[in-house]
Amino acid sequence: MAAYQFKLPDVGEGIHEGEIVKLFVKAGDKIEEFAPFAEIQTDKAVVEIPSPVTGTVKEVKVEEGEIAIVHSVIAVIDAEGDVADQEEDQTTTEEPASAEPVKEEKTEAKEDNKTAKTETTSNKKQKVLAMPSTRKLARELGVVITQVTATGEHGRITADDVKKFAEGGSTKSAEADEVKLLTEKTSSADVAVEHEITGTEERLPLRGIRRTIAKRMIESKRTAAHVTIMDEVDATELVAIRKWAKPVALERNTKLTYLPFIMKAVIAALRQFPTLNASIDDEKQEIVLKNYYHIGMATATDKGLMVPVLRDADRKSIFDLADEITDKAVRGRDMKLEASELKGSTFTISNIGGYGAQFFTPILNHPEVAILGVGTIKEKPVVYEGEIVARPQLFLSLTVDHRLVDGDVAALFLSQVKRLIESPNLLMMEMR
């Protein structure tokens, strides 16, 4: 038997950490090689991590809900047979994993010394444990992260630590003392208000897909310059052509919705306005124009929003798109999509028409520069050929990244989508 240090593997796509969603084993359990050890939530999807060896779990170093860093030790397994000791990972910039038990006192002493020397070694490069989002926040606030005192688990610097430091919370500045004095003066009033609150509260941990959604939405809003334009579309012909095609679709067991038609109209318009099928490489300061059409489809699940991708949607028929939309929507709600099915989109469509909403302001699926929000189809009185009549209206909301897409281009794009939806027979002329 050999003690095998099981390190969180690199699952690719530049992911440096993951949340432990579920553990399948505990200390003392036997486990086979390739058997499920844990599920982790990355920025892309929930990924199952298998055991690399057969043996008995000696120690599990992580808990459900904890953020684990790639290459950090998450378990120790008494492996059967000869297993070479893992080499220390020299590529990570984070603090090393927890030390051996016999070295705990020395490790604590070193940490104390490091803290004591923080003020005198501010210009010296130090290794710190912090999430990428926390490091980014520090850069935005002009904070040298090595000077921040960590309060998180295992010495992790949290976003609150950075904010407090930026506000002078870790110094004895006059401003900090003034804030403290003001807080003390108002504390009694705060308590009085607090006593007036009635009812109960329930607090739930921000974990899994919901935490990923929150992180990505904030990243999108901070990075891109969001602008949303809206329009109404006469959907009379769209409703008619879907009604005409439904019996044919049923013969091939296809659930035909309006979305495949809208998707085809979007692709045709993207060919005419390629800057909406692009992204911005912020690091290299380059515009990336994409000559392929991978359409993301925002899908609601019990755990939050997911965006499965329909690859090469321009090469597929209306019926093919309808089948794929149904398949990925079902598997998305059942959390059975592969990570590869949730990445690489060039343009996203968010359809909330089924909930009765009309207009909304969709948030960009970063790093994409455009997203189309599709509202409900609703009969409204409109002026048609000089008379007021009731006709079905479809509501569209287009959000673009104004850094790349100007307002006139966005308006022309949406007008082209509108034209193709109002005259779906024109889509035949756009087929390739």
C-alpha positions as CSV (number, residue, x, y, z in Angstrom):
1,M,0.0,0.0,0.0
2,A,1.2,3.5,-0.9
3,A,-0.2,6.9,0.1
4,Y,-1.3,8.6,-3.1
5,Q,-2.0,12.3,-3.0
6,F,-4.9,12.8,-5.3
7,K,-4.7,16.3,-6.8
8,L,-7.6,18.1,-8.5
9,P,-6.9,17.6,-12.2
10,D,-6.8,20.3,-14.8
11,V,-10.1,19.9,-16.8
12,G,-8.9,22.3,-19.4
13,E,-10.3,25.6,-20.9
14,G,-8.1,27.7,-18.7
15,I,-10.0,26.7,-15.5
16,H,-8.0,27.2,-12.3
17,E,-10.5,26.2,-9.7
18,G,-13.8,24.5,-9.2
19,E,-16.5,24.1,-6.5
20,I,-16.9,20.7,-4.9
21,V,-20.6,20.1,-5.6
22,K,-20.8,16.5,-4.4
23,L,-18.5,13.9,-2.9
24,F,-19.1,10.3,-3.6
25,V,-16.8,8.9,-0.9
26,K,-15.6,9.6,2.6
27,A,-12.6,8.6,4.7
28,G,-12.5,4.8,5.1
29,D,-14.3,4.0,1.9
30,K,-12.8,1.7,-0.7
31,I,-12.7,3.0,-4.2
32,E,-11.9,1.6,-7.6
33,E,-9.8,3.2,-10.3
34,F,-12.0,5.4,-12.6
35,A,-15.0,5.2,-10.1
36,P,-16.6,8.6,-9.5
37,F,-14.8,10.5,-6.7
38,A,-16.5,13.9,-6.8
39,E,-18.5,16.3,-9.0
40,I,-17.0,19.8,-9.5
41,Q,-18.7,22.9,-10.8
42,T,-16.5,24.9,-13.2
43,D,-17.4,28.1,-15.2
44,K,-18.6,25.8,-18.0
45,A,-20.4,22.8,-16.4
46,V,-20.6,20.2,-13.7
47,V,-17.8,17.7,-14.3
48,E,-17.4,14.3,-12.7
49,I,-13.9,13.6,-11.4
50,P,-12.9,9.9,-11.3
51,S,-10.5,8.3,-8.9
52,P,-7.0,7.8,-10.5
53,V,-6.2,4.7,-8.4
54,T,-7.8,1.7,-6.6
55,G,-7.5,1.7,-2.8
56,T,-8.9,3.0,0.5
57,V,-9.6,6.7,1.1
58,K,-7.4,7.7,4.0
59,E,-8.4,11.4,4.1
60,V,-10.7,13.8,2.2
61,K,-9.3,17.3,2.3
62,V,-12.2,19.1,0.8
63,E,-15.9,19.6,1.7
64,E,-19.0,20.0,-0.4
65,G,-19.4,23.7,-1.3
66,E,-15.6,24.4,-1.0
67,I,-13.6,26.0,-3.8
68,A,-10.6,23.8,-4.7
69,I,-7.6,25.0,-6.7
70,V,-6.4,22.9,-9.7
71,H,-3.4,20.8,-8.6
72,S,-4.2,21.1,-4.9
73,V,-4.5,17.9,-2.9
74,I,-8.2,17.0,-2.4
75,A,-7.7,13.5,-0.9
76,V,-5.1,10.9,0.2
77,I,-5.7,7.4,-0.9
78,D,-3.9,4.2,0.3
79,A,-3.5,2.8,-3.1
80,E,-3.0,-0.8,-3.9
81,G,0.3,-1.7,-5.6
82,D,3.3,0.6,-6.1
83,V,2.3,4.2,-6.8
84,A,5.0,6.8,-7.3
85,D,4.8,9.9,-5.1
86,Q,3.4,12.8,-7.0
87,E,5.8,15.6,-7.6
88,E,5.0,19.1,-6.3
89,D,3.4,21.2,-8.9
90,Q,5.7,24.1,-9.8
91,T,3.4,25.8,-12.2
92,T,0.7,27.1,-9.9
93,T,0.9,30.6,-8.5
94,E,-1.2,29.8,-5.5
95,E,-0.2,28.8,-2.0
96,P,0.7,25.1,-1.8
97,A,-1.8,22.6,-0.4
98,S,-2.0,22.0,3.3
99,A,1.2,20.8,4.9
100,E,2.0,17.4,6.5
101,P,0.6,17.1,10.1
102,V,4.1,17.0,11.6
103,K,4.9,20.4,10.1
104,E,1.8,22.2,11.3
105,E,3.6,24.2,14.0
106,K,6.4,25.3,11.7
107,T,3.9,26.2,9.0
108,E,1.9,28.4,11.4
109,A,5.1,30.1,12.5
110,K,6.0,30.8,8.9
111,E,2.6,32.3,8.2
112,D,2.9,34.5,11.3
113,N,6.3,35.7,10.2
114,K,4.9,36.4,6.7
115,T,2.1,38.5,8.2
116,A,4.5,40.4,10.4
117,K,6.7,41.3,7.4
118,T,3.9,42.4,5.1
119,E,4.4,46.1,5.6
120,T,8.2,45.9,5.0
121,T,8.1,43.6,2.0
122,S,5.3,45.3,0.0
123,N,7.5,45.5,-3.1
124,K,8.7,41.9,-2.8
125,K,6.8,39.3,-4.9
126,Q,4.8,37.0,-2.7
127,K,2.6,34.0,-3.4
128,V,-1.0,34.5,-2.2
129,L,-4.2,32.4,-2.3
130,A,-7.0,34.2,-4.0
131,M,-9.6,33.5,-6.7
132,P,-9.0,35.1,-10.2
133,S,-12.1,37.3,-9.7
134,T,-10.5,38.6,-6.4
135,R,-7.2,39.3,-8.1
136,K,-9.1,41.2,-10.9
137,L,-11.0,43.3,-8.3
138,A,-7.6,44.1,-6.6
139,R,-6.2,45.3,-9.9
140,E,-9.3,47.4,-10.6
141,L,-9.1,49.1,-7.1
142,G,-5.4,49.6,-7.4
143,V,-4.7,47.3,-4.4
144,V,-1.4,45.4,-4.1
145,I,-2.8,42.0,-3.2
146,T,0.2,40.8,-1.3
147,Q,-0.4,43.6,1.2
148,V,-4.0,42.4,2.0
149,T,-4.6,40.4,5.2
150,A,-6.5,37.2,4.4
151,T,-9.6,36.2,6.4
152,G,-10.9,33.4,4.2
153,E,-10.5,29.6,4.8
154,H,-6.9,28.2,4.4
155,G,-5.5,31.7,4.2
156,R,-7.6,32.7,1.1
157,I,-7.9,36.5,0.4
158,T,-11.6,37.3,-0.2
159,A,-13.2,40.1,-2.2
160,D,-14.3,41.6,1.1
161,D,-10.6,41.6,2.3
162,V,-9.7,43.6,-0.9
163,K,-12.5,46.0,-0.5
164,K,-11.7,46.7,3.1
165,F,-8.1,47.3,2.3
166,A,-9.0,49.7,-0.5
167,E,-11.2,51.6,2.0
168,G,-8.4,51.7,4.6
169,G,-9.9,49.0,6.7
170,S,-6.5,47.3,7.4
171,T,-4.7,50.6,8.4
172,K,-5.0,53.0,11.2
173,S,-5.6,55.9,8.9
174,A,-7.6,58.9,10.1
175,E,-10.3,58.1,7.5
176,A,-10.7,54.6,8.9
177,D,-11.1,56.0,12.4
178,E,-13.7,58.5,11.2
179,V,-15.7,55.7,9.6
180,K,-15.5,53.6,12.7
181,L,-16.6,56.6,14.9
182,L,-19.5,57.3,12.5
183,T,-20.5,53.6,12.6
184,E,-20.5,53.6,16.5
185,K,-22.7,56.8,16.5
186,T,-25.3,55.3,14.2
187,S,-25.3,51.7,15.6
188,S,-28.1,52.4,18.2
189,A,-30.3,53.7,15.4
190,D,-29.6,50.7,13.3
191,V,-30.5,48.4,16.1
192,A,-33.8,50.2,16.6
193,V,-34.8,49.8,13.0
194,E,-33.7,46.2,13.2
195,H,-36.2,45.5,16.0
196,E,-39.0,46.8,13.8
197,I,-38.5,44.0,11.2
198,T,-40.9,41.1,11.5
199,G,-41.1,37.8,9.8
200,T,-38.5,35.1,9.1
201,E,-35.7,34.7,6.7
202,E,-34.1,31.8,4.9
203,R,-30.4,31.9,3.8
204,L,-29.1,29.6,1.1
205,P,-25.5,29.1,0.1
206,L,-24.6,30.7,-3.3
207,R,-23.2,27.6,-4.9
208,G,-23.0,25.6,-8.1
209,I,-24.4,26.9,-11.3
210,R,-26.0,29.9,-9.6
211,R,-22.6,31.1,-8.3
212,T,-21.2,30.6,-11.8
213,I,-24.1,32.6,-13.4
214,A,-23.5,35.4,-10.9
215,K,-19.8,35.5,-11.7
216,R,-20.3,35.5,-15.4
217,M,-23.0,38.1,-15.4
218,I,-20.9,40.5,-13.3
219,E,-17.9,39.8,-15.7
220,S,-20.1,40.6,-18.7
221,K,-21.5,43.9,-17.2
222,R,-18.0,45.1,-16.1
223,T,-16.3,44.3,-19.4
224,A,-18.8,45.2,-22.2
225,A,-20.7,48.4,-22.9
226,H,-24.3,47.1,-23.1
227,V,-26.8,48.8,-25.3
228,T,-30.3,47.3,-26.0
229,I,-32.7,48.1,-28.9
230,M,-36.2,46.7,-29.3
231,D,-38.7,46.2,-32.0
232,E,-42.1,44.6,-32.8
233,V,-42.4,42.1,-35.6
234,D,-45.5,41.2,-37.5
235,A,-45.5,37.4,-37.0
236,T,-48.6,36.6,-39.1
237,E,-46.6,34.8,-41.9
238,L,-44.4,33.0,-39.3
239,V,-47.4,31.7,-37.5
240,A,-48.9,30.5,-40.8
241,I,-45.8,28.7,-42.0
242,R,-45.3,26.9,-38.7
243,K,-49.0,25.8,-38.7
244,W,-48.5,24.5,-42.3
245,A,-45.3,22.6,-41.4
246,K,-46.4,21.1,-38.1
247,P,-48.1,18.0,-39.6
248,V,-44.9,17.3,-41.6
249,A,-42.8,17.7,-38.4
250,L,-45.1,15.3,-36.5
251,E,-44.6,12.6,-39.1
252,R,-40.9,12.6,-38.2
253,N,-41.5,13.1,-34.4
254,T,-40.2,16.6,-34.5
255,K,-41.4,19.3,-32.1
256,L,-41.5,22.4,-34.2
257,T,-41.4,25.7,-32.4
258,Y,-40.8,29.2,-33.7
259,L,-37.2,29.2,-32.5
260,P,-35.6,27.4,-35.5
261,F,-37.2,29.9,-37.9
262,I,-35.9,32.8,-35.8
263,M,-32.5,31.1,-35.6
264,K,-32.3,30.9,-39.4
265,A,-33.3,34.6,-39.8
266,V,-30.5,35.5,-37.3
267,I,-27.9,33.5,-39.2
268,A,-28.8,35.2,-42.5
269,A,-28.6,38.6,-40.9
270,L,-25.2,37.7,-39.3
271,R,-23.8,37.0,-42.7
272,Q,-24.8,40.5,-43.7
273,F,-23.5,42.1,-40.5
274,P,-20.4,40.0,-39.4
275,T,-19.4,42.3,-36.5
276,L,-22.3,40.8,-34.5
277,N,-20.8,37.3,-35.0
278,A,-17.5,38.4,-33.4
279,S,-15.7,38.8,-30.1
280,I,-13.0,41.1,-28.6
281,D,-9.8,39.6,-27.4
282,D,-9.2,42.1,-24.6
283,E,-5.7,40.8,-23.8
284,K,-4.4,41.1,-27.4
285,Q,-6.7,44.0,-28.2
286,E,-7.9,42.3,-31.4
287,I,-11.4,41.9,-33.0
288,V,-12.1,38.3,-33.8
289,L,-14.5,37.9,-36.7
290,K,-15.9,34.3,-36.9
291,N,-16.8,32.6,-40.2
292,Y,-18.8,29.9,-38.4
293,Y,-22.2,30.1,-36.7
294,H,-22.4,28.4,-33.4
295,I,-25.7,29.6,-31.8
296,G,-26.1,29.5,-28.1
297,M,-29.6,28.8,-26.7
298,A,-30.3,30.1,-23.2
299,T,-32.1,27.3,-21.3
300,A,-33.7,27.5,-17.9
301,T,-33.1,24.7,-15.5
302,D,-34.0,24.1,-11.8
303,K,-30.4,25.0,-10.9
304,G,-30.1,28.1,-13.1
305,L,-29.5,29.2,-16.7
306,M,-27.4,27.1,-19.1
307,V,-26.5,27.9,-22.7
308,P,-26.1,24.8,-24.8
309,V,-24.6,25.5,-28.3
310,L,-25.9,24.4,-31.7
311,R,-22.8,24.1,-33.7
312,D,-22.7,24.9,-37.4
313,A,-26.4,25.9,-37.2
314,D,-26.1,27.5,-40.7
315,R,-25.7,24.0,-42.2
316,K,-28.7,22.4,-40.6
317,S,-32.4,22.4,-41.8
318,I,-35.3,23.9,-39.8
319,F,-36.3,20.3,-38.8
320,D,-32.7,19.4,-37.8
321,L,-32.4,22.5,-35.6
322,A,-35.8,21.8,-34.0
323,D,-34.7,18.2,-33.1
324,E,-31.4,19.5,-31.6
325,I,-33.1,22.3,-29.7
326,T,-35.5,19.8,-28.1
327,D,-32.7,17.3,-27.3
328,K,-30.4,19.9,-25.7
329,A,-33.2,21.6,-23.8
330,V,-34.2,18.3,-22.2
331,R,-30.7,17.2,-21.4
332,G,-29.9,20.6,-20.1
333,R,-32.7,20.5,-17.6
334,D,-31.6,17.0,-16.6
335,M,-28.0,18.3,-16.2
336,K,-26.7,15.7,-18.7
337,L,-25.0,18.0,-21.1
338,E,-21.2,17.6,-21.7
339,A,-18.9,20.5,-21.0
340,S,-18.1,20.6,-24.7
341,E,-21.7,21.3,-25.5
342,L,-21.7,24.5,-23.4
343,K,-18.9,26.4,-25.0
344,G,-17.8,28.0,-28.2
345,S,-21.0,29.9,-29.1
346,T,-20.7,33.0,-31.4
347,F,-24.1,34.5,-30.9
348,T,-26.8,33.7,-28.3
349,I,-30.6,33.7,-28.4
350,S,-32.6,34.0,-25.2
351,N,-36.2,33.0,-25.6
352,I,-38.6,33.9,-22.7
353,G,-41.7,34.2,-24.8
354,G,-43.1,31.1,-23.2
355,Y,-43.4,33.0,-19.9
356,G,-45.5,35.8,-21.5
357,A,-42.8,38.5,-21.4
358,Q,-42.5,41.0,-24.2
359,F,-39.4,43.2,-24.0
360,F,-36.4,42.7,-21.8
361,T,-32.7,43.7,-21.7
362,P,-30.6,40.5,-22.1
363,I,-27.0,40.4,-20.8
364,L,-24.3,39.5,-23.2
365,N,-22.9,36.0,-23.1
366,H,-19.3,37.2,-22.8
367,P,-17.1,37.3,-24.9
368,E,-19.8,37.5,-27.5
369,V,-20.8,41.0,-28.7
370,A,-24.5,40.4,-29.3
371,I,-27.5,38.5,-27.9
372,L,-31.1,38.5,-29.2
373,G,-33.9,38.3,-26.6
374,V,-37.1,36.8,-28.0
375,G,-40.4,37.7,-26.3
376,T,-43.9,36.3,-26.6
377,I,-46.1,36.3,-29.7
378,K,-49.3,38.3,-28.8
379,E,-52.2,39.5,-30.9
380,K,-52.4,43.3,-30.9
381,P,-54.4,45.9,-32.8
382,V,-52.2,47.3,-35.5
383,V,-52.7,49.4,-38.6
384,Y,-52.5,47.1,-41.6
385,E,-53.2,48.3,-45.1
386,G,-55.0,51.4,-43.7
387,E,-57.2,49.5,-41.3
388,I,-57.0,48.7,-37.6
389,V,-56.8,44.9,-37.3
390,A,-55.6,42.3,-34.8
391,R,-52.4,40.6,-35.9
392,P,-49.9,38.5,-34.0
393,Q,-46.8,40.5,-32.9
394,L,-43.4,39.1,-31.9
395,F,-41.3,41.2,-29.5
396,L,-37.5,41.3,-30.0
397,S,-34.7,42.8,-27.8
398,L,-31.2,43.0,-29.2
399,T,-28.3,43.8,-26.8
400,V,-24.9,44.6,-28.3
401,D,-21.4,45.5,-27.0
402,H,-21.1,49.1,-28.0
403,R,-17.3,48.9,-28.0
404,L,-17.6,47.0,-31.3
405,V,-21.2,47.4,-32.6
406,D,-22.5,50.8,-33.3
407,G,-26.1,51.7,-32.8
408,D,-26.9,52.1,-36.6
409,V,-25.4,48.6,-37.3
410,A,-27.4,47.1,-34.5
411,A,-30.6,48.7,-35.8
412,L,-29.9,47.5,-39.4
413,F,-29.2,44.0,-38.1
414,L,-32.5,43.9,-36.2
415,S,-34.4,45.3,-39.2
416,Q,-33.0,42.5,-41.3
417,V,-34.0,39.8,-38.8
418,K,-37.5,41.5,-38.6
419,R,-37.8,41.5,-42.5
420,L,-37.0,37.7,-42.7
421,I,-39.4,36.8,-39.9
422,E,-42.2,38.8,-41.4
423,S,-41.5,37.2,-44.8
424,P,-40.2,33.7,-43.9
425,N,-40.3,32.6,-47.5
426,L,-37.3,34.8,-48.0
427,L,-35.4,32.4,-45.8
428,M,-35.4,30.0,-48.7
429,M,-33.4,32.5,-50.7
430,E,-30.9,32.7,-47.9
431,M,-30.3,29.0,-47.6
432,R,-26.8,27.8,-48.5
